[in-house]
Amino acid sequence: MTKLSDLKMRFMEDPEFREEYARADDEFALIEALVRARAAAKLTQAELARRLGTTQSAIARLEGGRVSPSFATLRRYAEATGTRLTVGLVRTDS
């Protein structure tokens, strides 16, 4: 039986896979940051939705990664959770 870590190492040898994996990793990091900000603000999805003038299901879709939020949405989310949105560009090795 192949271990997951061994399989991942084998797949990471493929440059195309590595690129997609890095892209997905960035998306998951954003989702995690959103959920952590809401939790730190001690808000439910419904409470946050009220602050943003939207629905709980819209917040669930955002936190579930099922939508690509605009910069304005992310800024409003940050303000509603008492945080500040920062964006940066990092040089790649390619």
N, C-alpha and C positions, 0 to 999 in steps of 0.2 A: 504494500500500500504506500503510495506517495504522500509525503507530508505536504501540507499547504505551503510551508515556507520554501521547500525544495521546488515546488511547482512555480511559485512566484519568481524565484531566482532564475529558473529556466526561461520563463516568459520575459523577464526583464532584459534578457540578452537581445531581444528584438527591439530595435529603435522605435518602431511604430507603437508597440505596446507601451514602452517606457513613456513616450510622449502622452498617450491617452491616459496612462496611470497618473502621471503628474497633473494633468488637467483635472481629472476626477478628484485627486487629492486636494487640490485648491478649492474645488467646489465643496467638498466635505468640510474643509476647514472653515469656510464661510458659514455653512449651515451650523456647525458646532458653535461658532462665535455668536450667531444670532440666538440660539437656544440658551447659551450661557448668559448672555446679556439680559434676556427676559427673565431667566431664573434668578439672577443676581438682583434684579429689580423687584423680585417677588410678585411677578405678574402672571396671571393665567393667559392663555391664548385669547380668551374672550375679553379679558380686561385690556390687553394690548390692542385688540381689534377696535374696541371702543375708542381708545386714545387716538388711533389712526383713522377712525371713521370708515372702517371696513368690517368684514365678517371674520368670525373665528375660523371658518373654513379657508379663507384667503391666507390667514396667518399659518394655518396647518400646511397649506400647499407651499408657501414660502419656506417654512422650516423643514419641509420634507424634500426640498430640492426639485419640486415639480414645476417651478416657474423660474424664469431668469429675471430677477428684480432690476428695476432701473436704479440709477444712482440716487435719484430723488427719493425713491421708496426706501432705500437703505439708509439715507440720511434721516428721514422721518422716523424710521424704526429706531435708529440710534438715539435720537432726541427723546422718543417716547420711553426708552429704557434708561435714560440718564447716562448715556454713553456718547462717545464722539466717533464718527466714522473717519477712518484714515485709509488712504489708498496709496500703494507704492508700486513701482516697477523695479524689478530685479533683473540684472543682466544674466542671461543664460550662458552656459559654457559652449553652446553650439555655434 
